[in-house]
Amino acid sequence: MLIHTYLFTLGAVLGSFFNVVGLRVPEGQSIVHPRSACPNCHHTLTPKELIPIFSFMFQRGACSNCRKRISPIYPFMELVTALLFAAAPLVIGWSPELLVAFTLVSLCSIIIVSDVRYMIIPDNVLLFFLPLFVAERVFIPLDPWWDPLAGLLLGAFIPFVIILASRGGMGAGDMKLLGVLGIALGWKLVLLAFFLSTLYGTAAGLAGMAFGKVKKGKPFPFGPFIVLGALTAYFYGEILIHWYVSSFFVL
């Protein structure tokens, strides 16, 4: 129980930092300086205003100085990152693979913030995580050993074909993201991640159009759905593949 509390706290703190990365890197800003401030009145946040998750509740979702509304995505991402950090050992067990899981969650958290805020998947972020996944898969290999390489190629190839066929139906950032994710997932799971992300994105798009939140023909960020598909595939992909094969290919 204590270790899970620690992982939850660590995830919340890192989730707060990932918010900063997701907001500043696409703008070409430093992630260290200046200190976090309200984007409306530029009030520098005090330590009590930087407590992950709880500061948002204490301040009732608004800046303590100008009362401008704070986007709920920031505490939401802190909470989700905290929950995923705490839950990862329960799903995959206590093994070196946890390092890959924590790295994957970290990348996914940053991508959601940057893509929702700017509709950008920053190359700098992907280039930072690319060698991390490569190094992790060298020391924490998949079976067979070439699975990460196949995942990289397949993850990038499918969106590339879609981009060519649809003349921009997907963004280059989505292609690069799936390629990087393929290193961590391997070819089977990155294929599943792509399928699930398409399913999630289509469902969300149809629901958004039904409620007037999404306009037909207008782009919307697909990165969060790739992230959701990748996390589903990573944590539950083998179960889903086994269920599918046993349900539809039983003689």
N, C-alpha and C positions, 0 to 999 in steps of 0.2 A: 504493500500500500504506500509506503514511504517513497519508494523509488518511482512509482507512478505519479505521485504528487510532485516529486522533483521534475520529472519529465514534462508534466503539464505546465509547471511554472517556467521551465526552460523554453518550452514551445511558445508560451505566451510572450515572453521577453523577446525571443527571436522573431516571433510574428510581428511585434511592434517595429523591430529593426527592418524586417522585410517590407513593411509598409513604406518606410523611408526609402529603401532601395528602389522599390517599384515606382515611387513618385518622383524621385530625383534623377535616376540614371537616364530615363528617356529625355529629360530636359538638359542633360549634360552637366548636371550639378554634382558637387561633392556630397558624398553620403556622410561626411563627418562634420563639416562646417557649412553654413552656420547652424546654430542650435535650432531645434524644431520650434516653429512659430505658427500662429494662426494665419492662414493665407489671406484673410480678409483685413484684419486690423494690425497684423504683424506683431502681435503680442507674443513675446518669448515665453514658451511654456515652462512652468515651474516643475520641480520634481513630482509634486502631488498630482500634476496634470498629465504626467507621463506614465502613470501606473497602467499597465496593459489591462484592458477590459473594464476595470473598475472606474477609471477616471471618466470614461464616457458616461457611465451610470451616475456617478457623483455629480457630474456637470449637467445631467439631464440632456445629453446629446447636443450641447451648444458650448461655444467658447465662453469662458468665464469672464472675459473682458467685454466683448462686443455682442455676445449672445447669438452670433451667427451659427447656424446649424452645422454640426459636424457630420460628415458622411458616415452612415452606419457600417460601410464596408470595412472600415479600419478596425473597429472592435470585433467585427464578425471574423475577419481574417486572423486576428490574434487568438480568438476562441477556437477557430477551426484548426489552426496550427498547433495549439496547445492540446486539443483533443487527439489529433493525429499522432503527435509525439507520444502521448500517454498510451494510446491504443495500439501502436505499432508492435510492441513486444507481445501483446495478447494475441495478435493475428499471426505473426511470423516466428514468434519465439525469441529466446535470448540467444542470438547467434551473431556472427560478424555481419550477416546480411542487414542487421539493423542500421549499420552505417549507410548503406545504400538507401534504405528507407528514409532515414532522416534527411539525406541529401536530396532525394526526390521530392519530399514534402517541402523542403526549403525552396527549391526551384519553382515548384508549382505555386507556392504562396506569392512569390514575387511576380510571376507571370500574370496571375489573376489581377493583381492591383494595377500593374502597368497597362494591361490590355483593356481592362474596364475603364481606366482613367483616360488613356490616350489612344486606345486601339493600336498599340505598338507592342511588339515583342522585341525587346532590346537585344541587339547582337552582342553587346558587351556582357550581358548577363549569361547568354548562351555560351559565349566563349570562355567565361569563368567556370561554368559547370561542366563543359565538355571534357577537359582534362581530368576533372575530379571523377567523373563516371568511368573514364578510361582506366585511371589508376585503380579505382575500386574494383572494376571487373578483372583487372590483372591479378589482384590479391584475393578477390572474392568472386571467383569465376562462375559463369553459368556452364551448363552441360548441354551440348558440346561447347568447346572453348570458343568456337567461331560464332556462337549465337549473338553476342553483342555487335559484332561487325555486320552480320546479316540484318540485325535489328536496325542499325544505323542506315544501311543502304535501303532497306524496304521502307523504313519510316519516312525517309526523304523522297523516295521514288514515287510512292503513291500520290502524295500531294503535288509533286512535280508534274505528273501526268494530268492531274485534274486542272492545274494552272494552265497547262498548254491547251487542253481540250476545251476549257471554259473561258479562256482568255481573261483570267483574273478571278475565277470563282473562289479561289483560296489565295491567301497572302503568302509571300515568301517567308514571312516570319513563322507562319504555321508549319511550313515545310521544314524549316530549320529546327523548330521545336520538336517535331515528331522524330526527326533524325537523331537529335540528342537523347530524347526519351528512349529511342530504340536501343541505345547502348545499355541502359539500365534494365530494359524489359526483355530484350531478345526479340526474335522475329515473330514468334507466335503471339506474344502478349502485345507487341506494338500493333500488330494487325487487329487484334481484338480491341485495343485502345482506340484505334481509328474508327472501327465500326461503332463502338459505344459512343464516341464523341459525336459522330454523325447522327446517331439516334437521339442523344441528349439535345444536340443543337437544333435538330428538326422539331422535336417536341416543344422546346422552348420558343422557337420561332413561330410555330403555329399558335401556341398559347399567347404569345406576345401580340400577334396580329389579331387574334380573337378579342383581346382586351384593348386593342388600339395602342399598345406600347411599341410595337414594331411595325414599320411601314414596308409594304412589299417593294422589293427592289433596292431597299436601303441597306447598306452594310451594317452588321453588328459584330461585336467582338466574339471570335470563335475560340480564342485561346482558353477561356475558362472551361469550355466543353471538352477541349483536348485534355486539359488538366484533369477534369472529372473522369474522363474515359481512361486516362493513364493510371490514376489512383485506383479506380475500380479494377482494372486489369492487373495491376501489380499485386494488390492485396487479395483479390478473389478470382483472378483469371484462371488459374488451374481448376478451381471448383466449377467455374462457368463452362470451361471447355469440356471437362469430364461430363457435366450434366448434359451438354449439347450432344456430344458424341453418343452417350448412353441412351439418350432419348430418341434420337433421329437415325441412328445407325445400328440399331439392334436387329439382328437377323431373326 
